Amino acid sequence: MYRLILWPVLVPSFLFAVGGGAMLPITVLAMLQLGASEAFASASMAAIGAVALVVTVPVGAFIDRVGDKRAMALATTSSALLLGLNVFALAYPTAWSLGLFLAAYMARVAPMVAWGLARQAVVAETVPGQQRGQAMTALGGTQRAGNLVGPLCGALLLLWLPLWSVYVFGIVTAVIATGLLFVRRLNHTFDAQTLRNKTSRTDEELAQGVRWSAVTLAGIAISTLAVARAAFPVLIALWGVRLGWNEAQISFIVAMGAAIEMLLMVPGGYLKDVMGRAFTLVACLLVYGSGFVLAPLWPDSVGFIVAVVVMSIGNGLGAGINMTIGADLSPARGRAKFLSIWALFSQVGILGGPLMISALLVAASLPTAMLAVGGIAGGGALWMSVFARLIGLPGRQNRRPA
């Protein structure tokens, strides 16, 4: 299975993620360099999440119309072109450069969403259901690996080159990712398997609709995970400052957590396929939420380190669970559009999490915010435990047809 998806999906996804990871830490810096205020730059980053929420469903419908692989190629090509505008704005600053930079960056949201949805849809289409958890975990792992490697590459470039060089690096990774999609020798087996799966569908499979009640119940649990994931970098940074840690120490513990998550991705994928999706999501939420609760209960540096380790174990076990459940619930016809609707559950959590934290920090305190996030994750685990049988995801005792 890993050989099947390595070159057609995993390697291009990793390259795309490396480029995105390199640009993520310096985007605010780029806007400040072009004359934006700190408040404007922060608001612009928040607006990106709102744009993603708006374009996701139309992008899903577009993918169903043009096809998964063509959508990925269009996404990487258009992303490279828009990055060229970012480079131009930074390399030749004028009074209009900030507007040009921001417009190009916002326009890249749709291609980025298209890439994510198309790669998820094509893996769900091609990989057998009994291996889907491992495949989706590997797919999610490319994003995590890119977020580790990308900033390192960007930092090395900035030792000798100006800020716009990181965006040139993003163009190069996008172009290489696109090229790999069309190397026949690397994609032949995968494309043939995808075609066989599509042509072998029965009329009954094509006519099968979406179980919206199951989607809603599972989506609520996924939203609680999204809240915790969105809260993690904010609360970890604030808690580190509260303990008197410096930026390097906080960055190190975040990197340590990311390394733990990477180590647990393979066993986490196996867990999804052997013990089931519901079991894995419940375990992920319980362990992840416990870390948030542990930090205020053990309010010193040792407790903080232990809490981050616990959070990272939980999140690592749940790597790819969102994509796996979405693929399990998706229909054979209109899969990408369905996955775009499914993605809204996570996006609502990603937007709502930081807003909730801000409100709690104003109205209460940082420990209260930590406990609240832990409670939300625990509530999600309880919710999934109660409704797991009704949702009917593939599991050890109940394996539905893929």
Steps between C-alpha positions, in 0.01 A plus 500: 500500500780743589676425171173564317454852637863604553577686177150593381387644836743501791808652339313782318302568820822518700657744254189718501500493882871589520440809290198599707684429825791719395269795428273467803731654764607795283167608349426744780859627476453555126188710559679705767789556256249635246360750751217317675437560868513212745122515545441498123736207447331300776155576363614398151615161626167449675318592178671212320304255715176677412585486127568126529160451662328681211680331209516141624166370370527667155853361468371150582237527225771617259717196580212263426457671163864499382634191681730450799836489323427790266383705799830433680695606192294818460539575870880475499534692173274787609671507840839542331368786286351681800824456693669677212286805583612477862863498388440802274331693782792437737783543250365824345313682780264781405197664659287216362725213606318418824166480320651283225668271753183456705279446194733229366523336840122495542458364147730210590249376757280335236788305335623388841151377592471330160829319548400371842155382392616345172781297657263377771236405242741314273644297790149414620418392144806281449606346832294207637289580804691264729820700437342844483598602852867436436486676162326810639740511793794494258333775302453712812861425587623674187348826629661457841836413345472804272428722799823374658726509195357813336585753774852357521548550126362852526731583789803380302402709199458811715855469631625619160202613290215752532149417620357449151738205445277284723209560260724404207570179691123449528469538122772241441337243730159556338640460149685178590187365670299570185761337278497179705128462438567454129798262505331196353747247636432621856122525465401215269412241767312750713302641207411148380378403848291816527342433160424138593331608822287758320390268222427209735240686706158343506181695437413445864826662614451796268144548620594485868439835664663674794395408854469858616405411856824303536695783335359755745566285807857417394561860389420636846772278651744606229422867574610452861831358376540799268445738793773326700741500207441869431542581869824306543756747353332800664467352848844337495664831414304688768565235764872503421508879544309461827777268625773743390624296204665683210409469132769239428384278786137521391596426140703200614215343695264552204754329273534219753123452492502494120770232505294284737199536270708392201620189685144399585349543154571146377361326811213748493413402143514132593275571799235655275486195275521235773310647796274727300447868434272570798738333745794700364315832511384440857854408608643803320255743661538353848880507499522836322249661736679354804810696407311830507356414842836383634683830440298713748485211750882468493593867455877487469750436221515125557122479488500709184742265326299195607178668382645572155621141471150372589337738250744392228432131564127559468530712187747257344265206547225703333706613201286464189185401691302791355584403140442130571151548643413740220606242243301227680182706491545631146284375211640342184349778288574862589774405744699824481195720553404291802853528641481878460185501714668268749796740522267771633478321835875541550508854364229611742709360785816663369326839487303458820784370715715816505190718543394295803849523647505877455165533677612279790827689540306826526223368725694250713864384486754291311453192724125524438560503125725192528240313707222604259683360198572179688134478594390551139732220384368274776145587402579405141631162618181441700285607205677258267474217753125549536423524128769268355256217429250735336771659284617154392859567395731209409630338817621178653146371558315688227662534158280671252575456127746760374 
